[in-house]
Amino acid sequence: MRVAKLILLIIGTIIGAGFVSGKEIAVFFANFGYHSLIFVVPMFFLLYFSIYKLLTIGANSKINNTYELNVAIFKKDNKIIKIFTFVAFVILSSTMFSAIPSSFGYGELGLNKIIITLVIGLVMIFVISKNTSFIQTICLFIVPIILLVVLSVCILNFDLQSNSVLNHNIVLVPYNMLNYVCRNIFLSYFVISNSSYKLSQKQCKLVSLLASLILCSLMFIVIIVEISNPHILTLSMPLLELSQCSDVLGVFYLVVLLFAIVTTLISALVTLKSFFNFKHKFLNVLAPTIICALLSMISFDYFVEYLYPVIGMLGAYLLLVLFFPNFFLQNSNKEIHDTSEQTKN
């Protein structure tokens, strides 16, 4: 059961609003035609090895906060890394906060947006005050529903007979594939490592394999469906548009989209919580929630257009270190020993 929960937790943190809305897949892959399907295969291997590396780190040592995780990965307590990591998760959390009222049509600052943000903030305070096992239980129920509804929309709109006129220049697709993996792995790296303590090597491999396989298989299907329905590619939420083929399915899909936003928001806030070390633990929950709720008053489009590239750059550095750790070793034994002593104390 623990393996299943962890697989769904990883999927839930990666399948956010961008994936479920279909916009991310359209921009990164479907716009480039069927050639983009080729790059799902290398993406699978990148996801598999990245997730496996993070699971192994968490399985071998109890990761309680981002300080311990950054020392374990980067072999040093680098203040620049810490600051940029904090900023990246503030950006993500604020974006997800902003996305929820935007999905209801309240993107501009106003009373409705403030009320929705306040309600979501209260829910988040309750959820992230719990441990990761509680969050895994939430994903155990929510993520299968998300996958089922997305798959249903794809099946109902599968049309290989459509004559689509798309950009077949695939030069950008390798970059898009790397960008996609880097960003999503970085956004999930603390939750993955924090949840895998005492997993066996066999379990780490199984979780990595199944999580990557499910993600890439669903992406493969979504790419084909979007290519076969080219009229939706320029929309802000392509799959939500396709779900309108049925009134009932359309309502379900809107709910699923909100679930996807919430699972990503939970993951980001859990990571942010680990940056705070107040004497009263409740303040560690309250502080990041208030910061991100206030920043979410900024336009959702502004976050995506101007601030998301920061997350991609940090993700690229994370993957480089995970895959080529020997190039970045600096005083690793001393730092890790110091971290272990601090944890014991």
N, C-alpha and C positions, 0 to 999 in steps of 0.2 A: 504493500500500500504506500509506503514511503517513496518508493521509486516512481509510482504513478503520480503522486502529489508533486514531486519535484519536476517531473516532465511537464506537467500542466502549469506549474509555476513559471518555468522558463518560457514556455509558449505564451503564457498570459502577459509576461513582461515585455516580450518582443512584439506580439501582435497588438499593437496599439491602434489609435485612431487612424493613423496614416495607412496602415495595412487594411483594416476592416472597411474603411471608406473607399478603398481602391485607388486613391489618389497617388499614394507612394508607388504602388506597382505600375500604375500608368506612366508616371513621369520617369521612373528608373528603368523600366523594362518594356512594357507593352507598346509604347510609342515607337519602338525600334523594330517592330514586327517579330516574326517567328524566329529570327536569328537570335533574339534575346534569350530564348529558351535554352540555348547552348550553355549559357553562363549560370544556369541554375545548378549544374553539376559541380563546378568548382566552388560555388557558394556553399553547397552542402558540406564539402570537405573543410572549408574555412570555419563554418559554424561548428562542425563536429569537433575539430581540434581545439578551437577556442573555448568551447563549453567544457570539454574534457580537461583542459589545463586548469580552468577556474575551479571545477569540481574537485580536482586532485589537490589543489592548494587548500581548499576548505575542508577536505576530508582528512588531511594530515595534521591540521592545526585548527583550533577553535578561533574563528574570526569574529570578533565582537564589534569592531568599528572599522572605519575606512583607514585610520592610521595603521592598524595592524595589517590590513590587506595591502595597502600601498607599499609597506616595508617588505611584505612577503613577495610582492610582484616586482617592484622597482628596486628592491634591495637597499633602500634608503628612505629616510623621512625627508622628502624634498618639499619645502614650503610652497614652491611654485606649482608643483603637481597638486598639492593639497588645495591651494586657492583655485586653480583652474577646475579641479574636480568639483569643488563646492559650487562654483559659478555655473558649471554645466548642468548640475542637477537642480539648481534654482531655476535655470532657464526651462528645463524640461517640465518641472512641476508647475511652474507658472503658466506654461503653454497648455498643459492638460487642464488646469483650473479654468483657463480662458476658453478652451475648446468646448466645455460642457454648456455654458450659456449660449455660445455661438451655434451649437447644434440645434438649439431651440429658436434661433433667429434673433438672439439678443447679444450681438457682437459689440455694439456700442455701449459706452458707459451710461448706465441708467439704473433706476430702482430695481427692475426685474433682474438685471445682471448681478447687482449687489446681493439681492435676496438669494438667488440660486448659488452664488459663490459662498455665501454664509452657510447655507444648508450643507453644501458639499464639504466645507471646512469642518463643520461639526461631525459629519460622518467620518472624515479622514482622521480626526483627532481620536475618535473611538477605535478605529481599525488599527492605526499604526501604534497605538499604545499596547497592542497585543504583540506576542512574539511571532516569529515567521511561520511556526507550525499552524497558527490560526489563519494566516494569510494563505498558506498552502491549501488549507481546507476550503477557503473561499474559492480559490482557483479550481479546485477539484470539481466544484459544481458549475461555476461560471464558464470556464474555458471550453468544456465540451459543447455547451449550448452555442457559444460563439462559433466554433468550428462547424457545427451542424447547420446553423442558419446561413453562414457564408457559403458552405458547400451547396445548400439547397438553392440559393440564388444563382450560383454558377450553373447547376444542372438545368434549371429552368430557362436559362439564357444561353445555352450552349448551341452555337450555330457556326459550323465550319464552312457553310456555303456563302457567307458574307464576303463581298469583295471590298477589302479594306485597303485604303491608300495611306501607307504609313512611311515614316522615315526609316529606311533600311540601312542607313549609315551606322554601323555598330561600333564605331571608334570609341564612343563615350560609354558603352555598356560595361566594359571591364572596370572602368573607374566607378561607375554607378554601383556595380556589384560590390566592390571593395568598400565604397562609402557606406552602403547599406549595412554590410556586416559590421564594419568598424563602429558605426554609431549605435547599433542595437546591442552589440556585445558590451560596449562601454556602459550603456544605460542599465544593463542587467548584471554587471560584474560583481557588485557587492551582494546582491540578493542571492545569486548563484553560489558564491563562495560561503556566504553566511549560513546557507541551508544544507550544506553537504557534509557536515562534520561526522566522521566515523563511517562514511560510505566506503565500501570495499572498492578495489580497482575495477572489478567486474561490474559492479553497480554503476560506477562513474562512466564506464564505456557504454553500458546499456542506456543510461539516461541521455548521454550525449547523442548516441545513435538515433534513438527514437524521437527525441525532441527535434533534431536537425532534419530527420526524414519527414516528419509530419509538417514542419514549417515549409520545407522546400517542395513537397508534394502539393500542398495547398497553393503555394505561390505559382507553381507550374500550371495548375488548373485556372487560377485567376488570370494569369497572363493570356492564356488561350481565349478565355471568355471575353476579356477586354479587347483583344485584337479582333475577335469576331463581331464585336459591337463598337466599331470605331467612333460612332456618334457620341459616346459617353466619355471619351478620353480627355476632352477639354473641360469637363465638369469638375467642380470642387469635390464631389463625392460620387464617383462613377458607380460603385456597387449599390449605393443607396438608391440611385436612380433606377437601376435594373430591378431592385426589389419592389418597385412600384407596379410591377406586372400583376401584383396581387395586393389588395388593400391590407389584408391580414399580415402577409409577409412583410409589407412595407413598415407596419407598426413594429413587428418583431425585430426587423433589421435596425430600426432606430434605437430600440432598447439595447440590442446587442452592441451597437456602436458606442452607446453610453457605458456599457459594461467594459468594453475594450479600453476606453479612455480611463475609466476608474482603475483597472488593473495596472495600467502603466503609471498612473498617478500614485498608487499605493507603493509600487516598487521604488519610484523616485523619492518619495517622502521618507520611506524606511531608510534609504541610503543617507538622505540629508539628516535624519535624526541622529545618525551615528557620529556626526560632526560636533554635536553639542554635548557638553558634559556638566550640566547644572547639578547642584546638590539635590534639588527636587526633580525627580525623573519626569514628572508631568511637563515641566518646562522644556525638556528636550523634545517633546511631542508638539507642544504649543508653538514654540519659536519658529520652526521651519514652516508650519502650516500657515501662520499669520503672515510671514514674509512673502510666501508664494501667492497667497490669496490676495494680498495687496498689490503685488506686481502684476497679477492677472488682469487688473483693470486696464493694462496696456493692450492694444489690439493684438488678437491672435495672429493675424497675417504678419505683423511686425516681427513677432517671435520667430516664426517659421522662415521668413525671408532673410532676416539680418543676423539672428543669433544662433540658429541651428548649426551653421558651419563650424562653430566653435566645438560642438560636441563631436562632429566628424573628425576633426584634427586630433582631439584627445583620444578618440577610439583607435585611430591609426597608430598612435604612439603605443597604446596599450597592447595592440596585437603584435607590434614589432618586438616588444619586450617579452611577451608570452612565447613567441615562436623562436626568438633569438636571444635568450636570457644572458648568454655568455658575453655578449657585446656590451652589457649594461651593468655588470657586477661592480659594485663600489662599496667596500666595507660591509659586505652583506652579513657576515657572521656576527659582528659587533652589534649591528642594528637589530637583527632578529633576536639576539640574546637580550638586548635592552628591552625590546618589546615584550618578550616573554616574562621578564622580571616585573615589568609594569602591570601586566595582566594578572600575575599572581598576587601582587600587592593590592 
